[in-house]
Amino acid sequence: MTPTGIEFLASFVRTGRLHGIGIGSTLDEAGRAVRHRFVDVVDEGGESLRRDHGFVELYFNPVPGGGWVMSGGSVELHRLAPGHGAAQEWARTTGVGFPRHVAWETLRAELARVPGAPELTVGDQGGFLEHRAAASGVSVIVVDDEEEERGCHPGHGDVWSVSLWGPVPAR
């Protein structure tokens, strides 16, 4: 059964894995796991690579001897608000459909149903709240400005992004 966007995000928050890849995955593993168009952008010094799939980005660092290893990633949900084309394309290639806006309350309710959901700590990010799951290395950024109305951008209480962070484990 194919997960909905909300189920996909809840699994990401719980496990720190996107389509089976996470911190320490290779660029080749990412390419096999996420079969969606992308652009690779390497910084000028060759110290980082960003694989941009539109509203999903994966970040990589070089490894000694060649190759790249995943160091993070993010689902930039705010990029879906202006129009639904990116979400429809992602659904066609990955099988996971996302709504134009994702309310934190909806994601939090789904997390409550997920076995083994990590404990979340909340921090203020100046107009946003960060709900951080230290166990999985995932942060959910939520719009906290009460004047922000939902429309061409996420409104108050909507998820802005869900990001994976953390040290790269030894392989």
N, C-alpha and C positions, 0 to 999 in steps of 0.2 A: 504494500500500500504506500502510495506517495504521500509524504507529509505536506501539510499546509505550510505557508510561510511562518505562521505563529508557532507551529510544532517544530519546524526547522530551527527557529531562533531559540526556543526553549531548550532543544537538544544542544545547540551551540553553547548556550550559557552553562548548561550542566556539564558538558564534556570538554569544551575548548576545542572541538573539532568541527570543521566545515566539510561536508561531503567526504568525511573520513580522513581528512588531512589536518595537521595542526603544527605547533611549534616543533621544529626538527625535521619536518617532511622536506623532501628534495623538490626541486623544480620539476623534475620528470614525474614524480608522484602527483604533484599538483596538476600537471597537464593531463594526466590520466584520470584524475578524480573530477576535475571541473572542465567539461568539454563545452566551453562557451567562448565566443570571440573575446580577444583581449589585445592589449597593447602593453609591451614591456618597456619600462623606462628605467635606465641605469643612470645613477648619478654620475657627475663629472669625474669623481675620483674612483669610480668602480667599486664603492664600498656598500652600495645597496641597490636593490632592484625592486621596483614596484610593478606587479602584474595587475593591470587595471582591466577589470571585466565590466566596467560601467558602474553599477552601484555596489559591486563587491570588489575589494582590493586585497591583494595578498602581498606581503612584504618579505623580502629575502636578503640574506647576507651571504657574502662569499665564504667558502670553506677552503682551508689549506689543500693544495693539490688540485684545485679546480672545482667548479660546480657551485651551486647555490643551495642554501638551507633556509626553510621558512622561519621567520622571526616574529611574525604577527599577521594580522588580517583584520578587515573590518567590513561590515555590511552597512553601507551609507544610506540608510532608509530615507533620509531627507531628500535624496535625489529622485525618489519616486513621486513625491508630492506634486511637482509641476505637471506631470503627465504619466500615463500608465504604460507607455511603450516599452520602457526598460524592463518593467515587471513582466509584461507579456512575453518579451523575447527570452527572459530568464526562464520563465515557465516552460516555454517550448523546448529549450535546450537542456534543462535540468530536471523538469518535472515538478518544480516547487513554485507554487503561485503565491505572490505577495499582494496585499491590498495597497492602495495608494497611501494610506496612513495607518500606522500601528500604534494603538493606544497602549501605554504602559500597563494600565489596569488589565487589559486583555492578555498581554504577555505574562504579567505577574500571576494571573489566574491559571494560565497554562503551566507555568513553572510549579505552582502549588500541586498540580496533578502529576508531575514528573517524579518518578521514584529517584531518590538520591540527589534531588535539587540542592545546589550549594547554598550556604548561608550568604546573604548579601549585606554589605555595609554600604551606607549612604553618605556621600560627601557633596558639598556645594561646589559647583564649577562656574559660578557667576552667570546666572540665567539658565543654568542647566543643573540637574542632579545626576550624579554618577552612582549607579547601583553596581557595586564591585563584588564579583565572586572570586575571592582569592584562591579557592580550591581549583578552579578551572582556568584562571587567568583571563576572565572575560569581564568587560565592563559594558553596562547598558547606560547610554547617555539619554536623558529625558528632558524635554523642554520644561523649564520651571518658571517661565515668565507668564504671569496670568493675563497679560495683555495680548499675547500671541494667539491669534485665531487661526484655526485650521483653514487651509486653502491651498495656494500654490507652494506652501511650505508647512511643515508640521506645526501644530498648535500646542497650547498648554496641555501637558500631560501626555504628549505623543513622544514616541521613541525617535531620537535623532539618528543614533547609530549604535551598533553593537560591535565591540572591538576586542580582539585577542591580543594579549601582551604577555611578555615574560621572557626569561632567559632561554637561550637555545640549549637544550640538553645535549650531552655528549652522545654521539652515534656509535 
